[in-house]
Amino acid sequence: MMDVCGRNPNRTAPVNEDTPRQADVPLCSRTNGWTWPPHPFQLLAWLLYLYFAITGFGVFVPLLPTHWIPAGYICTGIVFAVHLCVHVMAVSVDPADYNVRMKSSRGPVPAFDRSKHAHVIENCHCYLCQVDVGPKSKHCSSCNKCVANFDHHCRWLNNCVGSRNYRLFLHSVVSALLGVCLVLVFASYVFIEFFLDPSKLRTDKHFLGKNETGVWFVFLPVAPLRSAAAVIPGLAAVTVSLALLSFVLLCHLLFFHIYLKIIRMTQRRIWGILRKKHHTFLQPQSRFEKVCMENPSIHPHTSGSGSLGQQSKQRYPALHSGVGN
């Protein structure tokens, strides 16, 4: 369910003169989340949706107490239908900048010439998309186009999230969280009652006419399918595990974006700040520290006394003269 582009969307890959430059190969931009190829996370999201829908409507809701079944079908059906709609809309929307979408030709993106420009976007002009873009637009390296008010590239949607589909993205997360909660409650109830009092789960007419306790039916009442008793707790246990994992990930993603809205920042900007701090932390703070990294025999703690320190002072007097400042 939370991720960003693996590379800085405002830069291209570094160029090595000894190897063919990847930036010289024109690439087509992605239109939306349906553009081929699909991302593995996108396929996983659809598989989880189908699994929760099939097990929820076909196994767990029919095993609920009789007075719970209508509410189980209605509430779960509404939540799953809403999630399907907003998810498909979030995937289908083209989040590109207005001028990018209005271009008459949508052919391959031209190669970026780093010898002429330091960044893909300079002075609100993208030299890959060859159009003027908004001040908050960024060029996504995954979709290979400028996205209006770029927030992040979502691998679960296989699409960028910007101003045109940000609300749909949030609605998709919230509806998915509600659906997972309902399935988690139903599966937990079935799993617990199977060991405490299985008769509470066998209220359907298909169970009433039979005394075989080892025979259970799934996909009631439309297409009853006979199954072994071990199938019910096994499916419930797997479903609870997947639902708990999905619940944790969705909660983390939702609260993270709520926090971003409070501080009025985007996910891309947050990750950019963290990467910058990490890069700064790893950089040598002085010329002497840089020399120490290149020469392991020179250590700051031995630079004032001992043979290694004396050798260091003799070889690098200028560096030692400013160490204490």
C-alpha positions as a printed NumPy array, in Angstrom:
array([[  0.   ,   0.   ,   0.   ],
       [  3.283,   3.52 ,   0.423],
       [  6.411,   4.225,  -2.105],
       [  8.264,   6.796,  -4.221],
       [ 10.432,   6.822,  -7.329],
       [ 13.684,   5.017,  -6.807],
       [ 15.614,   7.93 ,  -8.312],
       [ 15.362,  11.673,  -7.997],
       [ 12.621,  12.624, -10.498],
       [ 14.431,  15.867, -11.204],
       [ 17.586,  14.159, -12.499],
       [ 18.653,  11.535, -14.989],
       [ 21.059,   8.685, -14.432],
       [ 24.763,   9.577, -14.342],
       [ 26.531,   9.17 , -17.641],
       [ 29.566,   6.93 , -18.019],
       [ 31.627,   7.77 , -21.079],
       [ 32.874,   4.182, -21.439],
       [ 29.393,   2.665, -21.728],
       [ 26.365,   3.45 , -23.899],
       [ 24.3  ,   6.187, -22.34 ],
       [ 20.836,   5.047, -21.318],
       [ 19.55 ,   8.607, -21.538],
       [ 20.3  ,   8.593, -25.289],
       [ 17.633,   5.937, -25.871],
       [ 14.233,   7.588, -26.487],
       [ 11.552,   6.11 , -24.22 ],
       [  7.78 ,   6.44 , -24.417],
       [  5.934,   7.941, -21.464],
       [  3.37 ,   6.003, -19.479],
       [ -0.193,   7.25 , -19.813],
       [ -1.643,   5.8  , -16.598],
       [ -1.592,   2.707, -14.43 ],
       [ -2.897,   0.481, -17.233],
       [  0.126,   1.128, -19.426],
       [  2.106,  -2.038, -20.014],
       [  3.958,  -3.597, -18.262],
       [  2.087,  -3.967, -14.972],
       [  4.047,  -3.715, -11.747],
       [  4.216,  -6.838,  -9.524],
       [  2.769,  -4.827,  -6.611],
       [ -0.171,  -3.835,  -8.815],
       [ -0.888,  -7.493,  -9.615],
       [ -0.537,  -8.37 ,  -5.923],
       [ -3.075,  -5.689,  -4.98 ],
       [ -5.644,  -7.11 ,  -7.411],
       [ -4.995, -10.667,  -6.226],
       [ -5.552,  -9.632,  -2.615],
       [ -8.764,  -7.847,  -3.574],
       [-10.077, -10.956,  -5.358],
       [ -9.031, -13.223,  -2.49 ],
       [-10.748, -11.106,   0.174],
       [-13.87 , -10.752,  -1.99 ],
       [-14.16 , -14.479,  -2.731],
       [-13.476, -15.669,   0.808],
       [-15.555, -12.913,   2.392],
       [-18.708, -13.31 ,   0.293],
       [-18.323, -17.018,  -0.447],
       [-17.129, -18.455,   2.867],
       [-17.285, -16.21 ,   5.919],
       [-20.454, -14.105,   5.526],
       [-22.696, -17.188,   4.88 ],
       [-21.35 , -18.762,   8.101],
       [-22.307, -15.773,  10.251],
       [-25.376, -15.903,  12.52 ],
       [-28.629, -15.524,  10.567],
       [-29.363, -11.997,  11.797],
       [-25.833, -10.857,  10.817],
       [-25.847, -12.138,   7.248],
       [-27.817,  -9.271,   5.581],
       [-25.632,  -6.628,   7.231],
       [-22.523,  -8.603,   6.276],
       [-23.501,  -8.688,   2.609],
       [-24.648,  -5.054,   2.451],
       [-21.784,  -3.404,   4.361],
       [-19.061,  -5.487,   2.763],
       [-20.613,  -5.137,  -0.694],
       [-20.798,  -1.334,  -0.467],
       [-17.214,  -0.986,   0.804],
       [-15.791,  -3.359,  -1.813],
       [-17.743,  -1.663,  -4.624],
       [-16.606,   1.814,  -3.552],
       [-13.005,   0.672,  -3.323],
       [-13.177,  -0.909,  -6.77 ],
       [-14.54 ,   2.315,  -8.284],
       [-12.055,   4.727,  -6.7  ],
       [ -9.134,   2.368,  -7.248],
       [ -9.912,   1.989, -10.958],
       [-10.34 ,   5.753, -11.269],
       [ -7.017,   6.435,  -9.508],
       [ -5.289,   3.99 , -11.851],
       [ -7.009,   5.328, -14.983],
       [ -6.39 ,   9.049, -14.441],
       [ -3.465,  10.562, -16.313],
       [ -1.75 ,  12.713, -13.631],
       [  0.529,  14.479, -16.126],
       [  0.955,  18.242, -16.215],
       [ -1.648,  20.089, -18.258],
       [  0.795,  21.097, -21.007],
       [  2.081,  17.54 , -21.23 ],
       [ -1.443,  16.223, -21.741],
       [ -2.208,  18.922, -24.297],
       [  0.785,  18.104, -26.489],
       [ -0.238,  17.221, -30.017],
       [  2.421,  14.519, -30.351],
       [  2.89 ,  11.895, -27.64 ],
       [  5.836,  10.082, -29.193],
       [  9.071,   8.944, -27.507],
       [ 10.609,  11.41 , -25.057],
       [ 13.811,  12.907, -26.515],
       [ 17.205,  12.198, -24.979],
       [ 18.4  ,  14.511, -22.238],
       [ 21.632,  16.384, -22.968],
       [ 23.398,  16.929, -19.643],
       [ 26.098,  18.996, -21.332],
       [ 23.5  ,  21.7  , -21.987],
       [ 21.328,  21.474, -18.872],
       [ 22.065,  20.38 , -15.312],
       [ 18.486,  19.31 , -14.543],
       [ 15.535,  17.964, -16.46 ],
       [ 13.401,  20.94 , -15.359],
       [ 14.9  ,  24.427, -15.352],
       [ 12.899,  27.644, -15.021],
       [  9.63 ,  25.681, -15.225],
       [ 10.59 ,  24.142, -18.563],
       [ 11.077,  20.385, -18.957],
       [ 13.737,  19.523, -21.512],
       [ 12.474,  15.948, -21.79 ],
       [  8.766,  16.676, -22.215],
       [  9.684,  19.831, -24.211],
       [  6.936,  21.917, -22.57 ],
       [  6.569,  24.537, -19.867],
       [  5.291,  23.011, -16.636],
       [  3.941,  24.263, -13.328],
       [  6.25 ,  25.204, -10.449],
       [  5.257,  22.081,  -8.468],
       [  5.464,  19.672, -11.404],
       [  8.212,  17.068, -11.366],
       [  9.46 ,  14.648, -13.985],
       [  8.854,  11.087, -12.777],
       [ 11.578,   8.68 , -13.847],
       [  9.176,   5.722, -13.703],
       [  6.441,   7.249, -15.875],
       [  8.921,   9.382, -17.869],
       [  6.718,  12.472, -17.856],
       [  6.04 ,  15.582, -15.789],
       [  3.324,  15.151, -13.176],
       [  1.303,  18.063, -11.832],
       [  1.926,  18.62 ,  -8.086],
       [  3.912,  15.394,  -7.946],
       [  3.55 ,  13.563,  -4.61 ],
       [  4.974,  10.089,  -5.286],
       [  4.921,   7.176,  -7.704],
       [  2.631,   4.475,  -6.293],
       [  3.646,   0.982,  -7.307],
       [  0.358,  -0.469,  -6.038],
       [ -1.479,   1.72 ,  -8.565],
       [  1.363,   1.516, -11.088],
       [  0.707,   5.219, -11.569],
       [  1.963,   8.556, -10.303],
       [ -0.026,  10.35 ,  -7.62 ],
       [ -0.447,  14.066,  -8.192],
       [ -3.073,  16.759,  -7.91 ],
       [ -5.391,  15.045, -10.412],
       [ -5.707,  11.753,  -8.51 ],
       [ -4.454,  12.432,  -4.965],
       [ -7.954,  12.4  ,  -3.444],
       [ -8.805,   9.219,  -5.339],
       [ -5.628,   7.676,  -3.959],
       [ -6.613,   8.585,  -0.374],
       [-10.177,   7.325,  -0.893],
       [ -8.752,   4.082,  -2.239],
       [ -6.595,   3.665,   0.872],
       [ -9.474,   4.439,   3.254],
       [-11.949,   2.119,   1.484],
       [ -9.348,  -0.658,   1.346],
       [ -8.742,  -0.232,   5.081],
       [-12.471,  -0.481,   5.852],
       [-12.873,  -3.555,   3.651],
       [ -9.909,  -5.283,   5.276],
       [-11.339,  -4.513,   8.734],
       [-14.68 ,  -6.126,   7.843],
       [-13.038,  -9.241,   6.43 ],
       [-10.766,  -9.425,   9.477],
       [-13.75 ,  -9.315,  11.852],
       [-15.717, -11.969,   9.937],
       [-12.757, -14.335,   9.54 ],
       [-11.789, -13.97 ,  13.211],
       [-15.336, -14.741,  14.321],
       [-15.547, -17.856,  12.135],
       [-12.142, -19.086,  13.311],
       [-12.992, -18.66 ,  17.006],
       [-16.523, -20.1  ,  16.801],
       [-15.327, -23.114,  14.828],
       [-13.493, -24.319,  17.945],
       [-15.91 , -22.948,  20.583],
       [-19.348, -23.787,  19.143],
       [-19.433, -24.91 ,  15.469],
       [-23.24 , -25.182,  15.57 ],
       [-23.48 , -21.367,  15.458],
       [-21.843, -21.491,  12.03 ],
       [-24.071, -24.265,  10.643],
       [-27.353, -22.332,  10.49 ],
       [-27.899, -22.608,   6.735],
       [-30.56 , -25.052,   5.447],
       [-27.873, -27.154,   3.786],
       [-26.467, -27.982,   7.232],
       [-29.833, -28.559,   8.94 ],
       [-30.757, -31.634,   6.882],
       [-27.44 , -33.361,   7.44 ],
       [-25.791, -34.729,  10.552],
       [-22.308, -35.087,   9.064],
       [-20.191, -32.848,  11.258],
       [-17.152, -33.372,   9.036],
       [-18.885, -31.925,   5.969],
       [-19.001, -28.163,   5.509],
       [-20.387, -26.068,   2.673],
       [-18.845, -22.979,   1.125],
       [-20.278, -20.529,  -1.416],
       [-23.687, -20.676,   0.228],
       [-26.506, -20.351,  -0.612],
       [-26.182, -19.953,  -4.412],
       [-23.532, -22.578,  -5.221],
       [-22.983, -24.815,  -2.171],
       [-19.717, -26.7  ,  -2.44 ],
       [-18.866, -29.575,  -0.101],
       [-15.566, -29.264,   1.751],
       [-13.738, -30.879,   4.65 ],
       [-14.004, -29.387,   8.112],
       [-10.309, -28.426,   8.136],
       [-10.868, -26.077,   5.189],
       [-12.831, -23.558,   7.275],
       [-10.264, -22.831,  10.034],
       [ -7.429, -23.059,   7.496],
       [ -8.981, -20.396,   5.243],
       [ -9.837, -18.288,   8.28 ],
       [ -6.281, -18.421,   9.613],
       [ -4.758, -17.465,   6.235],
       [ -7.286, -14.675,   5.78 ],
       [ -6.678, -13.254,   9.264],
       [ -2.921, -13.246,   8.653],
       [ -3.221, -11.465,   5.292],
       [ -5.808,  -9.044,   6.664],
       [ -3.628,  -8.137,   9.656],
       [ -0.627,  -7.496,   7.412],
       [ -2.729,  -5.404,   5.041],
       [ -4.258,  -3.521,   7.973],
       [ -0.849,  -2.544,   9.366],
       [  0.473,  -1.402,   5.975],
       [ -2.671,   0.568,   5.123],
       [ -2.763,   2.254,   8.548],
       [  0.885,   3.22 ,   8.216],
       [  0.274,   4.662,   4.742],
       [ -2.893,   6.532,   5.754],
       [ -1.451,   8.099,   8.915],
       [  1.739,   9.013,   7.063],
       [ -0.244,  10.965,   4.473],
       [ -2.4  ,  12.564,   7.163],
       [  0.819,  13.744,   8.807],
       [  2.04 ,  15.075,   5.458],
       [ -1.2  ,  17.042,   5.023],
       [ -0.794,  18.536,   8.503],
       [  2.752,  19.742,   7.824],
       [  1.819,  20.617,   4.213],
       [  4.518,  18.586,   2.546],
       [  4.582,  15.905,  -0.128],
       [  5.957,  12.404,   0.167],
       [  8.57 ,  13.164,  -2.501],
       [  9.814,  16.178,  -0.542],
       [ 10.014,  14.219,   2.717],
       [ 12.109,  11.479,   1.13 ],
       [ 14.261,  14.105,  -0.578],
       [ 15.031,  15.749,   2.771],
       [ 15.85 ,  12.401,   4.383],
       [ 18.153,  11.435,   1.509],
       [ 19.874,  14.825,   1.713],
       [ 20.426,  14.488,   5.479],
       [ 21.75 ,  10.955,   5.04 ],
       [ 24.118,  12.108,   2.287],
       [ 25.33 ,  15.042,   4.402],
       [ 25.892,  12.774,   7.409],
       [ 28.097,  10.475,   5.362],
       [ 30.199,  13.297,   3.889],
       [ 33.587,  14.176,   5.544],
       [ 33.213,  17.312,   7.656],
       [ 36.75 ,  18.59 ,   7.029],
       [ 39.743,  18.133,   4.785],
       [ 41.516,  16.265,   7.583],
       [ 38.64 ,  13.744,   7.945],
       [ 38.692,  13.21 ,   4.184],
       [ 42.434,  12.477,   4.267],
       [ 41.86 ,  10.115,   7.206],
       [ 39.264,   8.211,   5.185],
       [ 41.701,   7.885,   2.296],
       [ 44.623,   6.967,   4.637],
       [ 43.509,   4.558,   7.406],
       [ 46.898,   4.905,   9.14 ],
       [ 46.009,   8.503,  10.062],
       [ 43.443,   8.701,  12.848],
       [ 42.181,  11.887,  14.538],
       [ 42.597,  10.4  ,  18.013],
       [ 46.297,   9.695,  17.4  ],
       [ 47.084,  12.896,  15.535],
       [ 48.362,  14.719,  18.601],
       [ 50.762,  12.135,  20.022],
       [ 52.523,   8.936,  19.052],
       [ 54.484,   7.98 ,  15.974],
       [ 51.427,   7.948,  13.68 ],
       [ 50.436,  11.402,  14.838],
       [ 53.933,  12.761,  14.282],
       [ 54.045,  11.245,  10.797],
       [ 50.677,  12.777,  10.054],
       [ 51.812,  16.227,  11.194],
       [ 54.955,  15.984,   9.09 ],
       [ 53.05 ,  14.887,   5.96 ],
       [ 49.995,  17.171,   6.39 ],
       [ 51.003,  20.228,   8.453],
       [ 48.347,  22.44 ,   6.856],
       [ 45.585,  20.085,   7.846],
       [ 46.679,  19.75 ,  11.459],
       [ 46.978,  23.477,  11.84 ],
       [ 43.206,  23.836,  11.455],
       [ 41.994,  20.723,  13.237],
       [ 41.017,  22.404,  16.471],
       [ 39.16 ,  25.271,  14.807]])
